[in-house]
Amino acid sequence: MVKALHGQPSFAEGLAQATVTLERPRLLIAAPRLCALILFSVADVTDAFAAEVAKGPSEVVFLAQLIALMVIGRLLGEAMNRIGQPSVMGMLLAGVLLGPSVLGTLSPEMQIAIFPKNPEQKAMMDGISQFGILLLLLLTGMETDLKLVRRVGQAALSISLSGVAVPFLCGFALGQLLPESLLPHPDQRLLTSLFLGTALSISSIKIVAAVVREMGFTRRNLGQIIVASAICEDSVGWVIIAITLSLAEAGTIDVASVAKSVLGTAIFLAASFTVGRRLVFFAIRWANDSFESDFPVVTTILVIMGLMALTTHFIGVHTVLGAFVAGILIGESPIMSKHIDEQLRGLILAFFMPVFFGIAGLSADLAILRNPELAIVALGLISVASLGKFAGAFLGGTIGGLTRRESLALGCAMNARGSTEIIVATIGLSMGALSQDLFTMIVAMAVVTTMAMPPMLRWTLRRVPIRKSEKERLEREQQEAKGFVSNLERLLLAVDDSPNGKFAARLTGLIAGQRGMPTTLLSLQADKKSNGSDPRYTDTDSGSPEVTSADVLKAAAAESGGSPDDGARSRIEVTVRVPIGSAEDAVASEAKKGYDLLVVGVEQTRTKSGDFNPALTPIVAAFDGPLILVAGRDRHFQQLDVPPARILVPVAGTDVSRRAAEVAIALGRACSALVTVLYVSGRTSHGSKPARARQHEQAILRDIVEIAEGYGTAVKTAVRAAPAPNEAILAEAKKGRHDLIVIGANRRPGDKLFFGDTAASVFEQAPGSIILVIT
């Protein structure tokens, strides 16, 4: 064992001795020994790190810094969460504890040893910090819901404009009144005033959205207005910050530099939301569909962020604007599925967030607030920031038509600075727009306003009444949140160009077109249609007079109507792929890229005996998720443009039958078909049903009717009594002349496809087309 300095035992030996001592009954004897061990171990650590730093830039010290910030930041973040505060405050406080404010006061030698001031060592942490800023802005952009802003645009616009203008003017005026001792460059007071006004004018969308979500106000009218207003403020604020920072880099303010920054920003935004949007969508889709290695989309997203940040830098605007706009575009990508979002979010939240905010806390020396003059200035800054923000938001809410209670809640919500303010202050400090003392005051202001916001917002939101129309809308949205079709994001279609394949493509297009779901079509007859350039793709516009399944899919998507709130959702992205090997291998390969539903339609769905075609078994087994098997008949084969007119869907109160009912309702809505929901009850010996059974069937049918109401369509309900469900289903199908039956079924184990006796019997004897919704 290596002995520590001063002749004391090493930490490992001391810990072992302390452990033995703690096992003794008399804890009072062990406690002083353990305390002495900790003190001597602190000396060991301090000397060890000081020796490392003396050698020059040390990766050991750098690693220790990262570990300390992550561990303490995560622990304090967890503690903050448990008392109703945002975790980012705990990460910031971790830096304060490890910085000169606390550790520097208790043990200056250890604080300097772990976080030395030499430029080389500091540059390592600064690199992580600067990249962390870009990633946090990327994440903020991804959480920016422009559709929500459009939905409540008028109120959000008035709130954000006044909510930015009033505190900006207050911050600018404060900057003009600050003593010269607080300015980094007294001759550039105007720049500092502009920066201070900008820093005080924006809110933290992350914290605002988190508290609104925690209160269950995310879908409430007021909650949407609050979040949309914060999004607008963030968007406007980062544009202003980018321009202000570009002026700070220029060092002076003149007409040329202002014009360059404003014009560069305008050109960048216009290009990003037109050509840039298409390029970003294409890059993400290409990476997701072309690479087989792990996390290709995450790499693509980081590259896009970096390129857009560099673009803004070279046009004379700060890189933060490029990262923020990249996040907005990436968040709108049609194939940004939940698992991709979680992969990227995990990287940022687990590492970069605690490290960045910890570094920000390290830079704040709260000991300066012992100076009465600086403490008074800090209190004035907090007061000006809070009153300016509250007044601006309250005024905007009043102009936007909100009640006083709603405007009061809005003012409280917008006062949270949190992560946004820390990012802005960190950039200002690194660029010389803020002095160290002014940076510390802004950090203190961010902490105070952020920690005061959640309890104030909770108190005001509880006093906002809910309107009847709002309650009805919330009930519909809650029903939709539990839905199946409403939560699909991306579809996989495995079909050939047979009549049944084209019928399956038509049904898929009717569903996908309503919500703009990107769809990939695996052409199982691709060898006849390959364009010769890339065997994975097919050219559906090759001049062939034959109508392909891809043509049918696109046509059906174009004719299906979305709701008015959905906008132009009938335009879906269709990718046609040609499997090189077997169909099951192609499905298995594509399934890894993230699909929510597989639709299968091939020429031979049934055998002569009425069973499922054995060739379907490996295809179904290759997809681990919900799927639809399509078996078309008669009129749907003869005329491709004739949609189903009468749809029958049996329900039994199970999840799978509920999913089938939603698929039937979605199809009925798209093609204006009559949908009949059938419940089959068993026969009793005396011909009557107990009250409990009647209540049960009514509850099941009422649930389906509510789903249909959420889709804005009506359904017909029917109840049939029969000893076997398949008999009742087939009898109702013949009686009602239904040309399509939609039935839900569960997978069953075995070498052959089997989904239960009822599904098998209906599949074999159905008088018209049938689709099986399988889970």
Sequence and secondary structure as in RCSB ss.txt:
>XXXX:A:sequence
MVKALHGQPSFAEGLAQATVTLERPRLLIAAPRLCALILFSVADVTDAFAAEVAKGPSEVVFLAQLIALMVIGRL
LGEAMNRIGQPSVMGMLLAGVLLGPSVLGTLSPEMQIAIFPKNPEQKAMMDGISQFGILLLLLLTGMETDLKLVR
RVGQAALSISLSGVAVPFLCGFALGQLLPESLLPHPDQRLLTSLFLGTALSISSIKIVAAVVREMGFTRRNLGQI
IVASAICEDSVGWVIIAITLSLAEAGTIDVASVAKSVLGTAIFLAASFTVGRRLVFFAIRWANDSFESDFPVVTT
ILVIMGLMALTTHFIGVHTVLGAFVAGILIGESPIMSKHIDEQLRGLILAFFMPVFFGIAGLSADLAILRNPELA
IVALGLISVASLGKFAGAFLGGTIGGLTRRESLALGCAMNARGSTEIIVATIGLSMGALSQDLFTMIVAMAVVTT
MAMPPMLRWTLRRVPIRKSEKERLEREQQEAKGFVSNLERLLLAVDDSPNGKFAARLTGLIAGQRGMPTTLLSLQ
ADKKSNGSDPRYTDTDSGSPEVTSADVLKAAAAESGGSPDDGARSRIEVTVRVPIGSAEDAVASEAKKGYDLLVV
GVEQTRTKSGDFNPALTPIVAAFDGPLILVAGRDRHFQQLDVPPARILVPVAGTDVSRRAAEVAIALGRACSALV
TVLYVSGRTSHGSKPARARQHEQAILRDIVEIAEGYGTAVKTAVRAAPAPNEAILAEAKKGRHDLIVIGANRRPG
DKLFFGDTAASVFEQAPGSIILVIT
>XXXX:A:secstr
    GGG   HHHHHHHHHHHHTSS HHHHHHHHHHHHHHHHHHHHHHHHHHHHTSS HHHHHHHHHHHHHHHHH
HHHHHHHTTS HHHHHHHHHHHHSTTTHHHH HHHHHHHS   HHHHHHHHHHHHHHHHHHHHHHHHT  HHHHH
HTHHHHHHHHHHHHHHHHHHHHHHHHHS GGG S GGGHHHHHHHHHHHHH   HHHHHHHHHHTT SSSHHHHH
HHHHHHHHHHHHHHHHHHHHHHHHHSS  HHHHHHHHHHHHHHHHHIIIIIHHHHHHHHHHHHHH  SS HHHHH
HHHHHHHHHHHHHHTTS HHHHHHHHHHHHHT TT  HHHHHHHHHHIIIIIHHHHHHHHHHT  GGGGGSHHHH
HHHHHHHHHHHHHHHHHHHHHHHHTT  HHHHHHHHHHHT  HHHHHHHHHHHHHHTSS HHHHHHHHHHHHHHH
HHHHHHHHHHHTT    HHHHHHHHHHHHHHT SGGG   EEEEE SSHHHHHHHHHHHHHHHHHT  EEEEETT
GGGTB SS TTBB TTSS SS  HHHHHHHHHHHS   GGG STT   EEEE  SS HHHHHHHHHTTT SEEEE
E S  B TTSSB TTHHHHHHT  S EEEEE  THHHH TT   SEEEEEE SSHHHHHHHHHHHHHHHHHT EE
EEEEEE   TTS   HHHHHHHHHHHHHHHHHHHHTT   EEEEEE SSHHHHHHHHHHHTT SEEEEEE    S
SS    HHHHHHHHH SSEEEEEE 
